[in-house]
Amino acid sequence: MSTTARRARWLIPLCLLLAWFGIGGMLGPYAGRLGEVATNDQAAFLPRSAESTEVIAAQRAFRQDETLPAIVVWTGGTDLADRRAAATGALASLAGTPGVAGRPSPALLSEDGRALEGVVPLRPDLGDELSGTLDRIRAAAGQVPGTTVQLAGPAATQADLADAFAGIDGLLLGVALAAVLIILLLVYRSVLLPLVIILGAVFALGLACAVVYVLADHQVVRVDGQVQGILSILVIGAATDYALLLTARCREELARHHDRFTAVRAALRQSWGAITASAATVALGLLALLFSDLTNNRALGPVGAIGIVCAVLSSLTFLPAVLVALGRSAYWPARPRAGEEQGTGAGVWRRVAALVDRAPRKVWAVTLAGLLACAALAPTLTSRGVPLNEIFVDRAPSVAAQETLARHFPGGSGNPTVVIADAASVGPVLETARGTDGVASADAVAASGRPGGEPLVADGRVRVDATLSDAADSDAAKDTVARLRTALHAVPGADALVGGYTAQQYDTVRTAERDRSVIVPVVLAVIFLILTALLRSLLMPALLVATVALSFLATLGVSSLVFQHVFGFHGTDASVPLYGFVFLVALGVDYNIFLMSRVREESLRHGVRRGILVGLVSTGGVITSAGVVLAATFAALGVIPLAFLAQIAFIVAFGVLLDTLVVRSLLVPALVRDIGPAAWWPGRLSRTEARVPAEV
């Protein structure tokens, strides 16, 4: 090859490296700036078509925009009746102060005389100003002598959520990257390659965050703390997984080819199909969340898909360019040598392959029985929402305040259920509401602002506030909302709508159930079509989809036991099963794609039987490493002290390991080995037999 030709083939790798280092330098800081365009306002993430959402719109007719209640609780001594006037005055002094959206309520004395309660309505869009507003409320309420002040209600909860997500960028990214680095160092026994892989993942994250930042800034997508955290984990995990597959294949090719360009080109040619198919399953699975009626689910869809696209782009452009530049030095000190084609841990995987080949029916029967036993527990996982006292993994101030409030007042006190009804039916509506089991009291909002006055009428409608007997976030309160809606909808001419905090939680649970029934089939269909195109078979994709779906159900069953008996959770967030499904099924299929695409390649060359065994041995180490890396990155979500993310972290981490170590390593190979060439029906491989012995 001439000198000019040798120089020319360096041009593309050099340009790619310069482009990615430019992206890293210019866009890398955006990985820490998503908080600037993120919102943790939970009112912004309600179901679009739910009755409680209609109530928010209807409230505006009363010149009562949706507010964020801050509930002030005073305790101390045995009788606070003599301090009630001081507490009312302290609340009244807050009227008109920044952030306060209306007139605070008078202080109410509990029946036992040991607590006072007042409600301060706040603007729901305070954002970073919320913390300062609550500090002013706390300072004013603290002027009541001889009392201890606590803040409860949605405003206090939202402030604690903001504190939980504070510093999420650096902490989460640092923990995830440290876990990945340690695992890669152990797997590769190389110093340089893990750093290269992490650098590519960081570049991909910077690009993804920059794109999401621009879209969120122009209100094309929404970002909250949860979406922000999941994006970081998803990009780091996916980029590392794709890099592991490519670098492992490149190691094999470097042992076969002296020329680094030839080796990298061969590795890229053999890997890009599996990598892009894998990325497509995850990206399209996430985009299926756009069918959700919950805004936060729809927000994760495009944001997550953007992250996956950036991850695969980095893996297929930046990483090959670096591998060309470094050659065998990338793997130093464990540089690839002739005869190392199978890679690290090949001995272990030869024994696993021998077991699968010797007793396939026994292997798949035992693993299938274990998965079915775990899956039988899946219905015990309740997903009606997380109680307020379990939203945070540690004890947050708002949780302690809510517990104090519940000890002295009706459970729904300060956070009423809102009823909007026809003014002509206000009498029957009040009578029906007060007679509904679980409603402690119900009163129409008066024009004078004082209880018992003439009802305020706007556009022929009235507002009724109903205080529930049970805590506003409890399952019992949600059941009361369901009963109240049934009763009020039956009142002739009332045209009643029931909303408020508890109704919003109830609608969220119902909408999440509807989303699962719509999105789950869509995701399965998308994955099936991608697998069919990649593997050129119908039976094999059906088999793979069925096994990862079973793995997901088994994971839910195990999670139910762990959540209840280890973590002490009495419920899961309504979106957890759907998130778990999208991540586990899409990511679980990834490993089967990596395995079966290699099996198909080897089967075309050596025959079906040996193809299964060679494919299992060749990919065993890298796929297991990829699974461990992905599990570790998702487990990093546990550093954020929120039950929702802790639950997602466990489900995905455990499920990925189950897919990697059991489904992909034992169940799928044993089933395919037992079925034989027919497993590839109706493709060409279904009509072939092994042409050489199966020893590996």
C-alpha positions in Angstrom: 0.0 0.0 0.0 1.3 3.4 -0.9 2.2 6.1 1.6 -0.7 8.2 0.3 -3.2 5.4 0.7 -2.0 4.7 4.2 -2.4 8.3 5.2 -5.8 8.5 3.5 -7.3 5.7 5.6 -6.3 7.6 8.7 -8.5 10.5 7.6 -11.9 9.2 8.7 -10.8 8.0 12.2 -9.0 11.3 12.8 -12.0 13.3 11.8 -14.3 11.3 14.0 -12.0 11.7 17.0 -11.8 15.5 16.4 -15.6 15.7 16.1 -16.2 13.8 19.3 -13.6 15.7 21.3 -15.2 18.8 20.1 -18.6 17.5 21.2 -17.2 16.6 24.6 -15.6 20.0 25.1 -18.6 22.1 24.0 -21.6 20.0 25.0 -20.2 18.0 28.0 -21.2 20.8 30.5 -24.9 20.2 29.6 -24.8 17.0 31.5 -24.8 19.1 34.6 -27.3 21.7 33.4 -30.6 19.7 32.9 -31.7 20.9 36.3 -32.1 24.4 34.8 -34.9 23.2 32.6 -36.3 20.5 34.9 -39.5 20.7 36.9 -40.5 18.7 39.9 -44.0 20.2 40.0 -46.1 17.1 40.3 -49.3 19.0 39.2 -47.7 19.2 35.8 -47.7 15.4 35.4 -51.4 14.5 35.8 -53.4 12.4 33.3 -54.6 14.5 30.4 -58.1 13.2 30.2 -58.8 12.4 33.9 -61.7 13.9 35.8 -59.4 15.4 38.4 -57.6 17.3 35.5 -61.0 18.7 34.4 -61.6 19.9 37.9 -58.3 22.0 37.8 -59.6 23.8 34.7 -63.1 24.2 36.2 -61.6 25.8 39.4 -60.4 28.8 37.3 -63.9 30.0 36.9 -64.0 30.7 40.6 -60.9 32.8 40.3 -59.2 30.1 42.2 -56.3 28.9 40.2 -54.8 25.6 41.2 -52.7 26.1 44.3 -50.1 24.2 46.2 -51.2 23.9 49.9 -48.7 24.2 52.7 -50.2 22.9 55.9 -48.8 24.4 59.1 -49.0 22.3 62.2 -48.4 23.6 65.8 -47.9 21.2 68.7 -46.8 21.7 72.3 -48.4 21.5 75.7 -51.7 19.9 76.5 -54.1 22.7 75.4 -53.4 25.1 72.6 -56.8 26.9 72.6 -55.3 30.0 74.1 -52.7 30.2 71.2 -55.2 29.8 68.4 -55.6 33.6 67.9 -51.8 34.1 67.7 -51.6 31.3 65.2 -54.4 32.8 63.1 -52.6 36.2 63.2 -49.3 34.6 62.1 -51.1 33.0 59.1 -52.9 36.2 58.2 -49.6 38.1 58.1 -48.5 35.9 55.2 -51.3 37.2 52.9 -49.8 39.0 49.9 -46.2 37.9 50.6 -44.2 36.5 47.6 -45.3 33.0 46.6 -48.6 33.0 48.6 -51.5 32.7 46.1 -54.5 33.6 48.4 -55.7 34.2 51.9 -54.4 31.7 54.4 -57.0 29.8 56.5 -57.7 30.5 60.1 -55.9 28.2 62.6 -58.1 25.3 63.6 -57.9 23.5 66.9 -57.8 19.7 67.0 -60.5 17.8 69.0 -57.9 16.8 71.5 -56.8 20.4 72.0 -53.1 19.5 71.5 -52.5 20.7 67.9 -53.3 23.7 65.6 -53.6 23.5 61.9 -53.7 26.1 59.1 -53.4 26.1 55.4 -51.4 28.5 53.3 -52.1 28.4 49.5 -49.0 28.8 47.4 -48.5 29.3 43.7 -47.8 25.9 42.0 -45.1 27.3 39.8 -42.7 28.6 42.4 -39.9 26.3 41.4 -36.6 27.3 43.1 -38.5 29.9 45.1 -40.5 27.3 47.0 -37.9 26.7 49.6 -37.6 30.4 50.5 -41.4 30.7 50.6 -41.6 27.8 53.1 -38.9 29.4 55.2 -41.0 32.6 55.4 -44.0 30.5 56.4 -42.0 28.7 59.0 -40.6 31.9 60.4 -44.0 33.6 60.7 -45.6 30.5 62.3 -42.7 30.2 64.7 -43.8 33.5 66.4 -46.5 31.5 68.3 -44.9 31.0 71.7 -44.5 27.6 73.4 -45.1 25.6 70.2 -43.2 23.5 67.7 -43.9 24.2 64.0 -43.9 21.6 61.2 -44.9 22.0 57.6 -46.9 19.2 55.8 -48.9 18.9 52.6 -48.0 18.9 48.9 -45.8 22.0 49.1 -43.6 20.6 51.8 -43.4 17.3 50.0 -42.4 19.0 46.8 -39.7 20.9 48.6 -38.3 17.6 50.0 -38.4 16.2 46.5 -36.4 19.1 45.3 -33.8 18.5 48.1 -33.7 14.8 47.1 -32.8 15.7 43.6 -30.3 18.4 44.5 -26.9 17.5 43.2 -28.3 14.6 41.3 -26.1 15.3 38.3 -22.7 14.9 40.0 -23.6 12.3 42.6 -25.4 9.9 40.3 -22.9 10.2 37.4 -20.0 9.8 39.8 -21.4 6.6 41.4 -22.4 5.1 38.0 -19.0 5.8 36.4 -17.1 4.5 39.4 -19.1 1.2 39.3 -18.6 0.8 35.6 -14.8 1.6 35.8 -14.3 -1.0 38.6 -16.2 -3.7 36.6 -14.4 -3.0 33.4 -11.0 -3.1 35.1 -11.8 -6.5 36.5 -13.2 -7.8 33.2 -10.5 -6.5 30.8 -7.5 -6.5 33.1 -6.6 -3.5 31.1 -5.9 0.1 32.2 -6.6 2.1 29.0 -9.6 0.4 27.5 -12.0 1.0 30.4 -11.1 4.7 30.4 -11.8 4.8 26.6 -15.2 3.2 27.0 -16.1 5.5 29.9 -15.0 8.5 27.8 -17.2 7.5 25.0 -20.2 7.1 27.4 -19.5 10.5 28.8 -19.4 12.0 25.4 -22.7 10.3 24.5 -24.3 11.6 27.7 -23.1 15.2 27.0 -24.6 15.1 23.5 -27.8 13.6 24.8 -28.1 16.2 27.6 -27.4 19.0 25.2 -30.2 17.9 22.8 -32.6 17.3 25.6 -31.7 20.7 27.2 -32.5 22.6 23.9 -35.8 20.7 23.4 -36.9 21.2 27.1 -35.9 24.9 26.9 -38.3 25.2 23.9 -40.9 23.1 25.8 -40.8 20.3 23.2 -40.1 17.8 25.9 -40.5 17.8 29.7 -37.8 16.9 32.2 -38.2 16.2 35.9 -35.7 14.8 38.4 -36.7 11.2 37.7 -36.4 11.5 34.0 -33.1 13.3 34.4 -31.7 10.5 36.6 -32.9 7.7 34.4 -31.4 9.5 31.3 -27.9 9.5 32.9 -28.1 5.9 33.9 -29.6 4.7 30.6 -26.9 6.4 28.4 -24.0 5.3 30.6 -25.3 1.7 30.7 -26.3 1.4 27.1 -23.1 3.0 25.7 -21.0 0.7 27.9 -22.9 -2.4 26.8 -22.5 -1.6 23.1 -18.9 -0.8 23.7 -18.3 -4.1 25.4 -19.8 -6.0 22.5 -17.7 -4.1 19.9 -14.4 -4.3 21.8 -14.8 -8.0 22.6 -15.3 -8.7 18.9 -12.4 -6.4 18.0 -10.2 -8.4 20.4 -11.1 -11.6 18.5 -10.4 -10.0 15.1 -7.0 -8.6 16.3 -6.0 -12.1 17.2 -6.9 -13.1 13.6 -5.6 -10.1 11.7 -2.3 -8.3 11.9 -3.6 -5.1 10.5 -5.6 -3.0 12.9 -7.8 -1.4 10.2 -8.8 -4.8 8.9 -9.5 -6.0 12.5 -11.6 -3.0 13.5 -13.5 -3.1 10.2 -14.3 -6.8 10.5 -15.4 -6.3 14.2 -17.6 -3.3 13.2 -19.1 -5.3 10.3 -20.0 -8.2 12.4 -21.3 -6.2 15.4 -23.2 -3.2 14.0 -26.3 -5.2 13.1 -26.7 -6.6 16.7 -25.9 -3.2 18.2 -28.3 -1.2 16.1 -31.1 -3.8 16.5 -30.5 -3.7 20.3 -30.6 0.1 20.3 -33.8 0.1 18.2 -35.6 -2.2 20.6 -34.8 0.0 23.5 -35.4 3.3 21.7 -38.7 2.2 20.1 -39.8 0.6 23.4 -39.2 3.9 25.1 -41.1 5.8 22.4 -44.1 3.5 23.0 -44.4 5.5 26.2 -45.8 8.3 24.0 -49.1 6.3 24.1 -49.3 7.0 27.8 -51.8 9.4 29.2 -49.4 10.3 32.0 -47.2 13.3 31.2 -44.2 12.0 33.0 -44.3 8.7 31.2 -44.6 10.5 27.8 -41.7 12.7 28.9 -39.4 9.7 29.5 -40.2 8.3 26.0 -38.4 10.8 23.7 -35.8 11.7 26.3 -34.7 8.1 26.8 -34.8 7.4 23.0 -32.5 10.4 22.4 -30.1 9.0 25.0 -30.1 5.6 23.3 -29.4 7.1 19.8 -26.5 9.1 21.2 -25.1 6.0 23.0 -25.2 3.9 19.8 -23.8 6.8 17.8 -20.8 7.1 20.1 -20.3 3.3 20.2 -20.2 3.0 16.4 -18.1 6.1 15.6 -16.0 7.3 18.4 -15.0 3.9 19.8 -13.9 2.3 16.4 -11.8 5.5 15.7 -10.1 5.1 19.1 -9.5 1.3 18.5 -7.9 2.1 15.2 -5.7 4.8 16.7 -4.6 2.6 19.6 -4.6 -0.9 18.0 -3.5 -3.7 20.4 -2.3 -1.0 22.8 -5.9 -0.4 23.8 -5.9 -3.8 25.6 -2.6 -3.3 27.4 -1.3 -5.0 29.4 -3.5 -8.0 28.3 -3.0 -7.5 24.6 -4.8 -10.0 22.3 -2.6 -12.8 21.0 -3.3 -15.7 18.6 -5.5 -18.4 20.1 -7.4 -16.0 22.5 -10.5 -15.7 20.2 -12.9 -16.9 22.9 -11.8 -14.2 25.4 -12.0 -14.1 29.1 -13.8 -16.8 30.9 -14.1 -19.1 27.9 -13.4 -22.2 30.1 -16.4 -21.5 32.2 -18.6 -21.0 29.2 -17.3 -24.2 27.6 -18.6 -26.1 30.6 -21.9 -24.3 30.5 -22.2 -25.1 26.7 -21.3 -28.7 27.4 -24.1 -28.9 30.0 -26.6 -27.4 27.6 -25.5 -29.8 24.9 -25.6 -32.9 27.2 -28.9 -32.3 28.9 -30.8 -29.5 27.2 -34.3 -30.7 28.2 -33.3 -31.0 31.9 -31.7 -27.5 31.8 -34.6 -25.7 30.3 -37.2 -27.6 32.5 -35.4 -26.7 35.7 -34.9 -23.0 34.8 -38.4 -22.7 33.5 -39.9 -24.2 36.6 -37.9 -21.7 38.8 -39.0 -18.7 36.7 -42.6 -19.8 36.8 -42.5 -20.2 40.5 -41.2 -16.6 40.9 -43.7 -15.3 38.3 -46.6 -16.8 40.3 -45.8 -14.2 43.0 -46.1 -11.2 40.5 -49.8 -10.5 41.3 -48.8 -9.8 44.9 -46.9 -6.7 43.8 -49.3 -3.8 44.6 -49.0 -0.7 42.4 -51.6 1.6 43.9 -49.1 4.2 44.8 -46.5 4.8 47.5 -47.9 6.1 50.8 -46.6 9.5 51.7 -44.6 8.2 54.6 -42.7 5.9 52.2 -42.1 8.3 49.3 -38.6 9.0 50.8 -36.3 6.2 51.7 -35.1 8.2 54.7 -37.3 10.3 57.1 -38.1 13.6 55.4 -39.4 16.6 57.4 -42.7 16.6 55.4 -43.3 13.0 56.3 -42.8 13.6 60.0 -45.2 16.6 59.8 -47.8 14.6 58.0 -47.6 11.9 60.7 -48.1 14.6 63.4 -51.1 16.0 61.4 -52.7 12.6 61.2 -52.5 12.0 64.9 -54.6 15.1 65.7 -56.9 15.8 62.7 -58.9 13.8 60.1 -56.7 12.2 57.6 -57.7 14.4 54.7 -57.6 17.6 56.7 -56.0 20.6 54.9 -56.0 18.7 51.6 -59.7 18.5 50.6 -61.3 16.6 47.8 -62.8 19.3 45.4 -66.2 18.8 43.9 -67.5 21.1 41.1 -71.2 20.8 40.5 -74.3 22.6 39.1 -75.3 25.4 41.5 -79.0 24.4 41.4 -78.0 21.0 42.8 -75.8 22.2 45.7 -78.2 20.9 48.3 -78.4 17.3 47.0 -74.6 17.4 46.3 -73.8 18.4 49.9 -76.2 15.8 51.3 -74.8 13.0 49.1 -71.2 14.0 49.9 -71.8 14.1 53.6 -73.5 10.7 53.5 -70.7 9.0 51.6 -68.7 6.6 53.7 -65.2 8.0 54.3 -66.2 11.7 54.1 -65.7 13.5 57.4 -67.3 16.8 56.3 -68.3 18.7 53.2 -69.1 22.4 52.7 -69.6 24.7 49.8 -67.1 27.4 49.2 -68.8 30.6 50.3 -68.8 33.9 48.5 -67.7 35.6 51.7 -64.9 33.2 52.2 -66.3 32.2 55.6 -67.7 28.7 56.2 -71.5 28.5 56.1 -72.0 31.6 54.0 -73.9 31.9 50.7 -72.2 29.6 48.1 -69.9 31.2 45.5 -71.4 30.7 42.1 -69.3 31.0 38.9 -70.8 30.2 35.5 -73.7 28.4 37.2 -71.3 26.1 39.1 -70.4 25.8 42.7 -67.4 24.3 44.5 -67.7 21.9 47.4 -64.7 21.0 49.6 -64.9 17.5 51.2 -62.6 16.5 53.9 -61.9 12.8 54.0 -61.6 10.7 57.1 -58.5 8.9 55.9 -55.1 10.3 55.0 -55.2 11.9 51.5 -52.6 9.6 50.1 -54.0 6.3 51.5 -55.7 3.5 49.6 -58.8 4.0 51.8 -59.0 7.7 50.7 -58.7 6.6 47.0 -61.6 4.1 47.6 -63.6 7.0 49.1 -63.0 9.1 46.0 -64.3 6.2 43.9 -67.5 5.9 46.1 -67.9 9.7 46.1 -67.8 9.9 42.3 -70.3 7.0 41.9 -72.7 8.7 44.3 -72.4 12.2 42.9 -72.6 11.2 39.3 -76.0 9.7 40.2 -77.3 13.0 41.5 -79.8 14.3 38.8 -78.6 17.4 37.0 -75.6 17.9 39.2 -73.0 17.1 36.5 -70.5 16.7 39.3 -66.8 16.4 38.9 -64.6 15.2 41.7 -60.9 16.3 41.9 -58.3 17.3 44.4 -55.1 15.6 45.5 -56.6 12.2 46.4 -58.6 12.1 43.2 -55.4 13.0 41.2 -53.6 10.0 42.9 -56.6 7.8 42.1 -56.7 8.9 38.5 -53.0 8.4 38.2 -53.3 4.7 39.3 -56.2 4.1 37.0 -54.4 5.7 34.1 -51.3 3.7 34.8 -53.4 0.5 34.6 -54.8 1.7 31.2 -51.3 2.6 30.0 -50.0 -0.9 30.7 -52.8 -2.5 28.7 -52.0 -0.3 25.7 -48.2 0.0 25.8 -47.2 -3.6 26.8 -48.6 -5.1 23.5 -47.0 -2.3 21.5 -43.6 -2.9 23.0 -43.9 -6.7 22.4 -44.9 -6.2 18.8 -42.1 -3.8 18.1 -39.5 -6.1 19.6 -41.0 -9.1 17.7 -40.7 -7.2 14.4 -37.1 -6.2 15.0 -36.1 -9.7 16.0 -37.8 -11.1 12.9 -35.9 -8.7 10.6 -32.6 -9.5 12.4 -32.9 -13.3 12.7 -34.9 -14.0 9.6 -37.2 -16.3 11.5 -40.7 -16.2 13.1 -40.4 -18.9 15.8 -37.1 -17.7 17.2 -38.4 -14.2 17.9 -41.6 -15.5 19.5 -39.4 -17.7 21.7 -37.2 -14.9 22.7 -40.0 -12.5 23.5 -41.8 -15.1 25.6 -38.7 -15.8 27.6 -38.0 -12.2 28.4 -41.6 -11.6 29.3 -41.5 -14.5 31.7 -38.3 -13.2 33.1 -40.0 -9.8 33.7 -42.9 -11.5 35.6 -40.4 -13.5 37.7 -38.6 -10.3 38.6 -41.9 -8.7 39.7 -42.5 -11.8 41.9 -39.1 -11.6 43.6 -39.5 -7.8 43.9 -42.8 -8.1 45.7 -41.1 -10.3 48.4 -38.1 -8.0 48.7 -40.1 -4.8 48.8 -42.4 -6.0 51.5 -40.0 -8.1 53.7 -36.6 -6.4 53.1 -37.2 -2.8 52.2 -40.4 -2.4 54.1 -42.4 -0.9 51.2 -46.2 -1.4 51.5 -46.8 -0.3 47.9 -45.1 0.6 44.7 -45.5 3.7 42.5 -48.2 3.2 39.8 -45.7 3.7 37.0 -43.1 1.2 38.4 -44.5 -2.0 36.6 -44.6 -0.1 33.3 -41.1 1.3 33.6 -39.8 -2.0 34.7 -41.4 -3.7 31.7 -40.1 -1.3 29.2 -36.6 -1.4 30.5 -36.4 -5.1 31.3 -38.0 -6.5 28.2 -36.1 -4.1 25.8 -32.8 -4.6 27.6 -33.4 -8.3 28.2 -33.9 -8.8 24.5 -30.6 -7.0 24.0 -28.6 -9.9 25.4 -30.6 -12.4 23.4 -29.9 -10.3 20.3 -26.2 -10.4 21.1 -26.3 -14.1 21.6 -28.6 -15.2 18.8 -27.1 -13.0 16.1 -23.8 -14.7 16.9 -25.5 -18.1 17.0 -27.0 -17.5 13.6 -23.6 -16.4 12.2 -21.9 -19.5 13.5 -24.8 -21.8 12.5 -24.5 -20.6 8.9 -20.9 -21.5 9.0 -20.8 -24.7 11.1 -24.4 -25.9 11.4 -27.2 -25.3 13.9 -26.0 -27.5 16.8 -22.4 -26.3 16.9 -23.6 -22.7 16.1 -25.5 -22.7 19.4 -22.6 -23.9 21.4 -19.9 -21.7 19.8 -22.2 -18.7 20.0 -22.7 -19.3 23.7 -19.0 -19.7 24.4 -18.0 -16.7 22.3 -20.5 -14.3 23.8 -20.7 -15.7 27.3 -18.1 -13.5 28.9 -18.9 -10.2 27.2 -22.7 -10.5 27.7 -22.3 -11.4 31.3 -20.0 -8.4 31.8 -22.5 -6.2 30.0 -25.3 -7.4 32.2 -23.3 -6.8 35.4 -22.4 -3.3 34.1 -26.0 -2.4 33.3 -27.2 -3.8 36.6 -24.6 -1.7 38.5 -25.5 1.5 36.7 -29.2 1.1 37.4 -28.4 0.2 41.0 -26.7 3.6 41.2 -30.3 5.1 41.2 -30.5 3.9 44.8 -28.3 6.8 45.9 -31.3 9.1 45.4 -33.5 8.7 48.5 -36.8 8.2 46.7 -38.8 5.0 46.9 -39.8 5.2 43.2 -36.2 5.2 42.0 -35.1 2.6 44.6 -37.8 0.3 43.3 -36.9 0.9 39.7 -33.2 0.3 40.6 -33.9 -3.0 42.2 -36.3 -4.3 39.5 -34.0 -3.4 36.6 -30.7 -4.5 38.3 -32.2 -7.9 39.5 -34.1 -8.4 36.2 -31.0 -7.7 34.1 -28.9 -10.2 36.1 -31.7 -12.8 35.8 -31.8 -12.3 32.1 -28.1 -12.4 31.7 -27.3 -15.4 34.0 -30.3 -17.6 33.6 -32.5 -16.7 30.6 -29.7 -16.0 28.1 -27.1 -18.4 29.5 -29.3 -21.5 30.2 -33.0 -21.2 29.2 -32.7 -19.9 25.7 -29.7 -22.0 24.6 -31.2 -25.2 26.0 -34.6 -24.6 24.4 -33.0 -23.9 21.0 -30.7 -26.9 21.4 -33.7 -29.1 22.2 -35.9 -27.8 19.4 -33.0 -28.0 16.9 -33.1 -26.4 13.4 -36.9 -26.0 13.6 -36.4 -23.2 16.1 -35.3 -21.0 13.1 -38.5 -21.7 11.2 -39.3 -20.6 8.5 -35.7 -19.4 7.7 -33.0 -21.2 5.9 -31.5 -22.5 9.1 -34.7 -24.5 9.9 -33.9 -26.7 6.9 -30.3 -27.4 7.8 -28.6 -30.0 10.0 -25.2 -29.7 11.8 -22.5 -30.4 9.3 -19.7 -30.8 11.8 -19.3 -32.2 15.3 -20.6 -30.0 18.1 -17.4 -30.0 20.2 -16.4 -26.5 21.2 
